[in-house]
Amino acid sequence: MSEVFETLLLDTTKRLEKIGLYTEAAGVGGTPLNEDVIDQIESGQISERDAIRSGVAEFSLYISCRIGDVAWSDRVLNPEDHKIKQDFEKLTINTEVEMTKDEISRTLEDWDE
């Protein structure tokens, strides 16, 4: 495989994994723009690569993925709600830490008296 394809596949695979799609197989090819191009490729008059280079076929990246649990999570299905929930949890945690810190400070002051 070419270095360009390897880079494209690696980047795409990483992005897909973030949404719970895990690459099982991948390949590249050309999608001919009309029947004449298909006939030329099948007869060997032109290679798929040359068809892509000349613009009579479009470059295609084919990826087969396994769907994981992450794909069904709120982070993927409802990203806005997930962000709000995360922000709220951060606020709650900070408040709890501050309350615990204040309690400890009061307890230490009581000991000093």
N, C-alpha and C positions, 0 to 999 in steps of 0.2 A: 504494500500500500504506500501511497505517496505521503510525504511529510504533511502536505496541506490537508489531506484527508484525515490523517492521524490527529492533527490538531483540531480539526472540525469535530471529529467524533469524540475526542476527549472532552472538549468544551460542552458539546451537546449532552453527553452522558452525565457530566457533573450537574448540569442544569436540570435534567430529567430526574436525577436522584433526589434533588431537593424537593420535588413534588411527589415522590413515592413511586417513580417509574424506573425500574432497574433493567438496563440493557442486557438482552440475551444474545442478540445477533445484530449485525449491521452490514450494510453494503452500499455501494454507490452504483449509479447507472444513469442512463439517459432516457428521457421520455420523449419519443419522437413527436413532432408537431403535426405530422400527417401520415397517411397510409403509404405514400411514395417513399418516405424516409424509412419506414418499417421494412418495406420490400428491399431497399438498398442495403440496410443493415443485415437482413436475413440472407441475402444473396452474396454478401461479402464485398460489395462494391465500396462500402464505406464502413469504417469501424464506429462503434458507439462513441468512443472518445473523440474521433474526428467530427462526428455529427454534433456533439456538444460544442466543440470548439468553433464550428462553422455557424452555429446558431440554429440548426434545423432540429435540434433536440435540446430539451431543457435538462440541466443537471438535477439529479434526484438523490437524496440520501434516504435509504430505507433502514428503519430501526424497528426491531421487534423487542418489546419490553414486557416484563412481568410487573404486575401492579401489586405494590406492597401496602401495608397498613397506613403508612404516612399519607398516601393518596386520599384516604378517607378522613383525615384529621381536619380539625377546624382551621389549622394553619394554612392548609391547601384549599379547602372548600369555601371557607369564610375568612379570608385574610384580614378584612377590616375588623370584624368582631374579635378575632384572635388578638390583634394589636391592642384593641381597647381593653380586653381582658388582661393582657400582659401588663399594660400601663397601670391598671387598677391594682394588680397584684404587687407591683413594685411599690406603689403608694402605701398599700396595706402593710407590706413587710417593713418599710421604712418607719411607719407609724408604730408598729409593734416593737421595733428595735428601740425607738426613742422612748416609748413607754417603759420598757424594761430597764433602759439606762436610767431614767428618772427614778424608778422604783429602787434600783440599787443605790443611787446617790442618796435618796431619802433614808434608806436603811443605814448607810454608812454614817450619815449625819446623826441619826438617832444613837448609834453606838458611841459616837464622840461625846455625846451629852451625858 
